[in-house]
């Protein structure tokens, strides 16, 4: 038996040098698709095991759809000593086979900001890769799902996590509202993951026959609170109020992270700085120890 990292010994050259079909099949069967969490900060947040896997790979993709890292991919390439290909939304959603199919004959890495299993996008790639006969190995790392506890709220007091999408002129979804209401009714906190718009198509340009993309947009804590208050004003079910206690967080895991606790209406006025942001809507019965930490 050999470990997955020892399999890096089998590269393209080794495959070509194999003398028999049996040897070739044996080598091909050792190739792996690594899905590697990068953590929340910069190029140095990767684990030792993750770095060893990256160095063993022939192809490396950086998933840039569900989240972003605090540094440019050039810093990753310099630190890892490897070239990296950006996997945008179209690659991840419509052309995922470009990521996992090469792992039939060479080691491939898909780098994911945070932890690999915190987004259904990565779970889907895992399933499709295994259905294709590719061996998949996960390498975990820190994610917002755990790092949110640094604000002082106890993780086992959290309920459903919700996503808050940008409101558009004719599309103002409130699917997050009943989950926040459910959580608060049970005395639980709600982690809100805020929308990211990266490489969104410019439909006006497309109608003119041009392929253009809109500038990236990252939802702020302020915008999230505005939308939550609008949802409450529309639905009027008393899930929360302008005075409900919340915690706004920005750039968790980085040296300049920002954490501010206060009533919803107070957070509207705060400057949380650069992305990425997230918000916690506290439960109505916050523990004394949690309140002390928030203070």
LOROKE-971040 format. One record per residue (C-alpha): x, y, z; residue in one letter. Coordinates in steps of 0.25 Angstrom, whole numbers. Layout:
// LOROKE-971040
<nunu xx="X" yy="Y" zz="Z" resn="A"/>
...
//
This chain:
// LOROKE-971040
<nunu xx="0" yy="0" zz="0" resn="X"/>
<nunu xx="5" yy="14" zz="-3" resn="X"/>
<nunu xx="-1" yy="27" zz="2" resn="X"/>
<nunu xx="-7" yy="37" zz="-8" resn="X"/>
<nunu xx="5" yy="47" zz="-6" resn="X"/>
<nunu xx="14" yy="36" zz="-10" resn="X"/>
<nunu xx="6" yy="34" zz="-23" resn="X"/>
<nunu xx="12" yy="47" zz="-28" resn="X"/>
<nunu xx="24" yy="38" zz="-32" resn="X"/>
<nunu xx="16" yy="33" zz="-43" resn="X"/>
<nunu xx="16" yy="45" zz="-53" resn="X"/>
<nunu xx="15" yy="45" zz="-68" resn="X"/>
<nunu xx="29" yy="40" zz="-70" resn="X"/>
<nunu xx="27" yy="28" zz="-61" resn="X"/>
<nunu xx="15" yy="25" zz="-69" resn="X"/>
<nunu xx="22" yy="25" zz="-82" resn="X"/>
<nunu xx="33" yy="16" zz="-76" resn="X"/>
<nunu xx="24" yy="5" zz="-72" resn="X"/>
<nunu xx="27" yy="-7" zz="-80" resn="X"/>
<nunu xx="14" yy="-15" zz="-79" resn="X"/>
<nunu xx="-1" yy="-11" zz="-80" resn="X"/>
<nunu xx="-2" yy="-16" zz="-65" resn="X"/>
<nunu xx="8" yy="-7" zz="-61" resn="X"/>
<nunu xx="1" yy="5" zz="-68" resn="X"/>
<nunu xx="-12" yy="1" zz="-62" resn="X"/>
<nunu xx="-6" yy="1" zz="-48" resn="X"/>
<nunu xx="0" yy="15" zz="-50" resn="X"/>
<nunu xx="-13" yy="21" zz="-56" resn="X"/>
<nunu xx="-21" yy="15" zz="-44" resn="X"/>
<nunu xx="-12" yy="23" zz="-34" resn="X"/>
<nunu xx="-15" yy="37" zz="-40" resn="X"/>
<nunu xx="-23" yy="46" zz="-31" resn="X"/>
<nunu xx="-32" yy="58" zz="-32" resn="X"/>
<nunu xx="-29" yy="66" zz="-19" resn="X"/>
<nunu xx="-39" yy="76" zz="-14" resn="X"/>
<nunu xx="-31" yy="85" zz="-5" resn="X"/>
<nunu xx="-36" yy="95" zz="5" resn="X"/>
<nunu xx="-27" yy="108" zz="5" resn="X"/>
<nunu xx="-32" yy="114" zz="18" resn="X"/>
<nunu xx="-37" yy="128" zz="19" resn="X"/>
<nunu xx="-24" yy="137" zz="19" resn="X"/>
<nunu xx="-13" yy="136" zz="9" resn="X"/>
<nunu xx="-4" yy="127" zz="1" resn="X"/>
<nunu xx="2" yy="122" zz="15" resn="X"/>
<nunu xx="-11" yy="117" zz="21" resn="X"/>
<nunu xx="-10" yy="104" zz="13" resn="X"/>
<nunu xx="-7" yy="92" zz="22" resn="X"/>
<nunu xx="6" yy="84" zz="20" resn="X"/>
<nunu xx="-2" yy="72" zz="15" resn="X"/>
<nunu xx="-9" yy="81" zz="5" resn="X"/>
<nunu xx="4" yy="87" zz="0" resn="X"/>
<nunu xx="11" yy="74" zz="-2" resn="X"/>
<nunu xx="-1" yy="70" zz="-10" resn="X"/>
<nunu xx="0" yy="82" zz="-19" resn="X"/>
<nunu xx="14" yy="80" zz="-21" resn="X"/>
<nunu xx="11" yy="66" zz="-26" resn="X"/>
<nunu xx="1" yy="71" zz="-36" resn="X"/>
<nunu xx="2" yy="73" zz="-51" resn="X"/>
<nunu xx="-10" yy="82" zz="-53" resn="X"/>
<nunu xx="-15" yy="92" zz="-42" resn="X"/>
<nunu xx="-28" yy="99" zz="-43" resn="X"/>
<nunu xx="-32" yy="111" zz="-33" resn="X"/>
<nunu xx="-47" yy="111" zz="-32" resn="X"/>
<nunu xx="-51" yy="126" zz="-32" resn="X"/>
<nunu xx="-66" yy="125" zz="-32" resn="X"/>
<nunu xx="-71" yy="122" zz="-18" resn="X"/>
<nunu xx="-61" yy="131" zz="-11" resn="X"/>
<nunu xx="-48" yy="139" zz="-12" resn="X"/>
<nunu xx="-35" yy="138" zz="-5" resn="X"/>
<nunu xx="-28" yy="151" zz="1" resn="X"/>
<nunu xx="-16" yy="150" zz="-9" resn="X"/>
<nunu xx="-15" yy="149" zz="-24" resn="X"/>
<nunu xx="-12" yy="135" zz="-31" resn="X"/>
<nunu xx="2" yy="140" zz="-34" resn="X"/>
<nunu xx="6" yy="139" zz="-20" resn="X"/>
<nunu xx="0" yy="125" zz="-19" resn="X"/>
<nunu xx="9" yy="121" zz="-31" resn="X"/>
<nunu xx="21" yy="127" zz="-25" resn="X"/>
<nunu xx="19" yy="120" zz="-12" resn="X"/>
<nunu xx="15" yy="107" zz="-17" resn="X"/>
<nunu xx="25" yy="107" zz="-29" resn="X"/>
<nunu xx="14" yy="103" zz="-39" resn="X"/>
<nunu xx="5" yy="109" zz="-50" resn="X"/>
<nunu xx="-9" yy="111" zz="-46" resn="X"/>
<nunu xx="-21" yy="112" zz="-55" resn="X"/>
<nunu xx="-34" yy="120" zz="-51" resn="X"/>
<nunu xx="-46" yy="112" zz="-51" resn="X"/>
<nunu xx="-58" yy="122" zz="-52" resn="X"/>
<nunu xx="-73" yy="120" zz="-51" resn="X"/>
<nunu xx="-74" yy="115" zz="-65" resn="X"/>
<nunu xx="-63" yy="105" zz="-63" resn="X"/>
<nunu xx="-68" yy="100" zz="-50" resn="X"/>
<nunu xx="-83" yy="99" zz="-54" resn="X"/>
<nunu xx="-82" yy="96" zz="-68" resn="X"/>
<nunu xx="-69" yy="90" zz="-71" resn="X"/>
<nunu xx="-65" yy="83" zz="-59" resn="X"/>
<nunu xx="-60" yy="71" zz="-67" resn="X"/>
<nunu xx="-48" yy="80" zz="-70" resn="X"/>
<nunu xx="-44" yy="78" zz="-56" resn="X"/>
<nunu xx="-46" yy="64" zz="-52" resn="X"/>
<nunu xx="-44" yy="56" zz="-66" resn="X"/>
<nunu xx="-29" yy="59" zz="-66" resn="X"/>
<nunu xx="-28" yy="52" zz="-53" resn="X"/>
<nunu xx="-30" yy="39" zz="-60" resn="X"/>
<nunu xx="-15" yy="40" zz="-64" resn="X"/>
<nunu xx="-9" yy="51" zz="-55" resn="X"/>
<nunu xx="-10" yy="57" zz="-42" resn="X"/>
<nunu xx="-19" yy="69" zz="-42" resn="X"/>
<nunu xx="-22" yy="79" zz="-31" resn="X"/>
<nunu xx="-35" yy="88" zz="-29" resn="X"/>
<nunu xx="-31" yy="99" zz="-19" resn="X"/>
<nunu xx="-43" yy="104" zz="-11" resn="X"/>
<nunu xx="-44" yy="116" zz="-2" resn="X"/>
<nunu xx="-48" yy="111" zz="12" resn="X"/>
<nunu xx="-51" yy="97" zz="13" resn="X"/>
<nunu xx="-55" yy="88" zz="1" resn="X"/>
<nunu xx="-68" yy="83" zz="7" resn="X"/>
<nunu xx="-75" yy="96" zz="10" resn="X"/>
<nunu xx="-81" yy="98" zz="-4" resn="X"/>
<nunu xx="-90" yy="89" zz="-11" resn="X"/>
<nunu xx="-82" yy="92" zz="-24" resn="X"/>
<nunu xx="-70" yy="84" zz="-19" resn="X"/>
<nunu xx="-79" yy="73" zz="-15" resn="X"/>
<nunu xx="-84" yy="72" zz="-29" resn="X"/>
<nunu xx="-70" yy="71" zz="-35" resn="X"/>
<nunu xx="-67" yy="60" zz="-25" resn="X"/>
<nunu xx="-79" yy="52" zz="-29" resn="X"/>
<nunu xx="-76" yy="54" zz="-44" resn="X"/>
<nunu xx="-61" yy="51" zz="-43" resn="X"/>
<nunu xx="-64" yy="38" zz="-35" resn="X"/>
<nunu xx="-75" yy="34" zz="-45" resn="X"/>
<nunu xx="-64" yy="36" zz="-56" resn="X"/>
<nunu xx="-55" yy="26" zz="-49" resn="X"/>
<nunu xx="-46" yy="37" zz="-43" resn="X"/>
<nunu xx="-40" yy="35" zz="-29" resn="X"/>
<nunu xx="-43" yy="47" zz="-20" resn="X"/>
<nunu xx="-36" yy="52" zz="-8" resn="X"/>
<nunu xx="-41" yy="63" zz="1" resn="X"/>
<nunu xx="-31" yy="72" zz="9" resn="X"/>
<nunu xx="-38" yy="81" zz="19" resn="X"/>
<nunu xx="-35" yy="95" zz="24" resn="X"/>
<nunu xx="-42" yy="106" zz="32" resn="X"/>
<nunu xx="-54" yy="112" zz="27" resn="X"/>
<nunu xx="-64" yy="123" zz="31" resn="X"/>
<nunu xx="-73" yy="112" zz="37" resn="X"/>
<nunu xx="-64" yy="110" zz="48" resn="X"/>
<nunu xx="-56" yy="124" zz="48" resn="X"/>
<nunu xx="-69" yy="131" zz="51" resn="X"/>
<nunu xx="-68" yy="126" zz="65" resn="X"/>
<nunu xx="-56" yy="136" zz="67" resn="X"/>
<nunu xx="-67" yy="147" zz="70" resn="X"/>
<nunu xx="-70" yy="140" zz="83" resn="X"/>
<nunu xx="-83" yy="133" zz="80" resn="X"/>
<nunu xx="-83" yy="119" zz="83" resn="X"/>
<nunu xx="-83" yy="110" zz="70" resn="X"/>
<nunu xx="-93" yy="100" zz="76" resn="X"/>
<nunu xx="-103" yy="111" zz="78" resn="X"/>
<nunu xx="-104" yy="113" zz="63" resn="X"/>
<nunu xx="-115" yy="108" zz="54" resn="X"/>
<nunu xx="-117" yy="108" zz="39" resn="X"/>
<nunu xx="-107" yy="115" zz="31" resn="X"/>
<nunu xx="-113" yy="124" zz="20" resn="X"/>
<nunu xx="-109" yy="131" zz="8" resn="X"/>
<nunu xx="-113" yy="145" zz="5" resn="X"/>
<nunu xx="-113" yy="149" zz="-10" resn="X"/>
<nunu xx="-113" yy="163" zz="-16" resn="X"/>
<nunu xx="-127" yy="169" zz="-18" resn="X"/>
<nunu xx="-129" yy="173" zz="-32" resn="X"/>
<nunu xx="-140" yy="182" zz="-38" resn="X"/>
<nunu xx="-150" yy="171" zz="-41" resn="X"/>
<nunu xx="-144" yy="160" zz="-32" resn="X"/>
<nunu xx="-144" yy="161" zz="-17" resn="X"/>
<nunu xx="-144" yy="147" zz="-11" resn="X"/>
<nunu xx="-146" yy="145" zz="4" resn="X"/>
<nunu xx="-143" yy="130" zz="5" resn="X"/>
<nunu xx="-134" yy="133" zz="16" resn="X"/>
<nunu xx="-145" yy="140" zz="25" resn="X"/>
<nunu xx="-152" yy="127" zz="29" resn="X"/>
<nunu xx="-139" yy="120" zz="33" resn="X"/>
<nunu xx="-135" yy="132" zz="42" resn="X"/>
<nunu xx="-149" yy="132" zz="48" resn="X"/>
<nunu xx="-148" yy="117" zz="51" resn="X"/>
<nunu xx="-134" yy="119" zz="57" resn="X"/>
<nunu xx="-138" yy="131" zz="66" resn="X"/>
<nunu xx="-150" yy="123" zz="71" resn="X"/>
<nunu xx="-141" yy="112" zz="75" resn="X"/>
<nunu xx="-132" yy="122" zz="82" resn="X"/>
<nunu xx="-121" yy="120" zz="71" resn="X"/>
<nunu xx="-112" yy="129" zz="64" resn="X"/>
<nunu xx="-111" yy="130" zz="49" resn="X"/>
<nunu xx="-99" yy="131" zz="40" resn="X"/>
<nunu xx="-102" yy="139" zz="28" resn="X"/>
<nunu xx="-93" yy="137" zz="16" resn="X"/>
<nunu xx="-93" yy="149" zz="7" resn="X"/>
<nunu xx="-94" yy="149" zz="-8" resn="X"/>
<nunu xx="-82" yy="149" zz="-18" resn="X"/>
<nunu xx="-84" yy="153" zz="-32" resn="X"/>
<nunu xx="-71" yy="150" zz="-40" resn="X"/>
<nunu xx="-71" yy="149" zz="-56" resn="X"/>
<nunu xx="-85" yy="152" zz="-57" resn="X"/>
<nunu xx="-89" yy="154" zz="-72" resn="X"/>
<nunu xx="-93" yy="168" zz="-77" resn="X"/>
<nunu xx="-106" yy="165" zz="-84" resn="X"/>
<nunu xx="-107" yy="178" zz="-90" resn="X"/>
<nunu xx="-93" yy="176" zz="-97" resn="X"/>
<nunu xx="-97" yy="162" zz="-101" resn="X"/>
<nunu xx="-110" yy="168" zz="-109" resn="X"/>
<nunu xx="-100" yy="176" zz="-117" resn="X"/>
<nunu xx="-92" yy="164" zz="-120" resn="X"/>
<nunu xx="-81" yy="166" zz="-110" resn="X"/>
<nunu xx="-76" yy="157" zz="-99" resn="X"/>
<nunu xx="-73" yy="166" zz="-87" resn="X"/>
<nunu xx="-74" yy="163" zz="-72" resn="X"/>
<nunu xx="-79" yy="173" zz="-61" resn="X"/>
<nunu xx="-69" yy="177" zz="-50" resn="X"/>
<nunu xx="-68" yy="168" zz="-38" resn="X"/>
<nunu xx="-78" yy="171" zz="-27" resn="X"/>
<nunu xx="-77" yy="167" zz="-12" resn="X"/>
<nunu xx="-88" yy="169" zz="-3" resn="X"/>
<nunu xx="-85" yy="177" zz="10" resn="X"/>
<nunu xx="-91" yy="175" zz="24" resn="X"/>
<nunu xx="-98" yy="189" zz="22" resn="X"/>
<nunu xx="-105" yy="184" zz="9" resn="X"/>
<nunu xx="-109" yy="171" zz="16" resn="X"/>
<nunu xx="-115" yy="178" zz="28" resn="X"/>
<nunu xx="-123" yy="187" zz="18" resn="X"/>
<nunu xx="-128" yy="175" zz="11" resn="X"/>
<nunu xx="-132" yy="167" zz="24" resn="X"/>
<nunu xx="-139" yy="179" zz="29" resn="X"/>
<nunu xx="-147" yy="181" zz="16" resn="X"/>
<nunu xx="-151" yy="166" zz="16" resn="X"/>
<nunu xx="-156" yy="168" zz="31" resn="X"/>
<nunu xx="-164" yy="181" zz="26" resn="X"/>
<nunu xx="-170" yy="173" zz="14" resn="X"/>
<nunu xx="-173" yy="160" zz="22" resn="X"/>
<nunu xx="-176" yy="166" zz="36" resn="X"/>
<nunu xx="-175" yy="152" zz="43" resn="X"/>
<nunu xx="-166" yy="158" zz="54" resn="X"/>
<nunu xx="-154" yy="149" zz="51" resn="X"/>
<nunu xx="-145" yy="161" zz="56" resn="X"/>
<nunu xx="-145" yy="176" zz="58" resn="X"/>
<nunu xx="-136" yy="188" zz="55" resn="X"/>
<nunu xx="-132" yy="186" zz="70" resn="X"/>
<nunu xx="-128" yy="171" zz="68" resn="X"/>
<nunu xx="-114" yy="168" zz="72" resn="X"/>
<nunu xx="-104" yy="165" zz="61" resn="X"/>
<nunu xx="-90" yy="163" zz="58" resn="X"/>
<nunu xx="-83" yy="168" zz="45" resn="X"/>
<nunu xx="-70" yy="161" zz="41" resn="X"/>
<nunu xx="-60" yy="165" zz="30" resn="X"/>
<nunu xx="-48" yy="158" zz="25" resn="X"/>
<nunu xx="-47" yy="147" zz="36" resn="X"/>
<nunu xx="-34" yy="140" zz="37" resn="X"/>
<nunu xx="-26" yy="152" zz="32" resn="X"/>
<nunu xx="-18" yy="162" zz="40" resn="X"/>
<nunu xx="-28" yy="173" zz="37" resn="X"/>
<nunu xx="-40" yy="165" zz="41" resn="X"/>
<nunu xx="-52" yy="174" zz="46" resn="X"/>
<nunu xx="-63" yy="169" zz="56" resn="X"/>
<nunu xx="-74" yy="179" zz="61" resn="X"/>
<nunu xx="-86" yy="175" zz="69" resn="X"/>
<nunu xx="-98" yy="184" zz="71" resn="X"/>
<nunu xx="-113" yy="186" zz="67" resn="X"/>
<nunu xx="-116" yy="184" zz="52" resn="X"/>
<nunu xx="-119" yy="199" zz="51" resn="X"/>
<nunu xx="-106" yy="202" zz="57" resn="X"/>
<nunu xx="-98" yy="193" zz="48" resn="X"/>
<nunu xx="-104" yy="201" zz="36" resn="X"/>
<nunu xx="-94" yy="212" zz="39" resn="X"/>
<nunu xx="-82" yy="204" zz="41" resn="X"/>
<nunu xx="-70" yy="203" zz="31" resn="X"/>
<nunu xx="-66" yy="189" zz="30" resn="X"/>
<nunu xx="-55" yy="191" zz="19" resn="X"/>
<nunu xx="-51" yy="182" zz="8" resn="X"/>
<nunu xx="-58" yy="168" zz="5" resn="X"/>
<nunu xx="-61" yy="158" zz="9" resn="X"/>
<nunu xx="-72" yy="161" zz="19" resn="X"/>
<nunu xx="-82" yy="152" zz="27" resn="X"/>
<nunu xx="-93" yy="154" zz="37" resn="X"/>
<nunu xx="-98" yy="147" zz="49" resn="X"/>
<nunu xx="-112" yy="150" zz="54" resn="X"/>
<nunu xx="-112" yy="146" zz="69" resn="X"/>
<nunu xx="-122" yy="138" zz="75" resn="X"/>
<nunu xx="-132" yy="145" zz="85" resn="X"/>
<nunu xx="-126" yy="138" zz="98" resn="X"/>
<nunu xx="-111" yy="141" zz="96" resn="X"/>
<nunu xx="-103" yy="134" zz="107" resn="X"/>
<nunu xx="-96" yy="144" zz="117" resn="X"/>
<nunu xx="-82" yy="138" zz="113" resn="X"/>
<nunu xx="-85" yy="141" zz="99" resn="X"/>
<nunu xx="-90" yy="155" zz="102" resn="X"/>
<nunu xx="-77" yy="158" zz="110" resn="X"/>
<nunu xx="-69" yy="153" zz="98" resn="X"/>
<nunu xx="-77" yy="162" zz="89" resn="X"/>
<nunu xx="-75" yy="174" zz="98" resn="X"/>
//
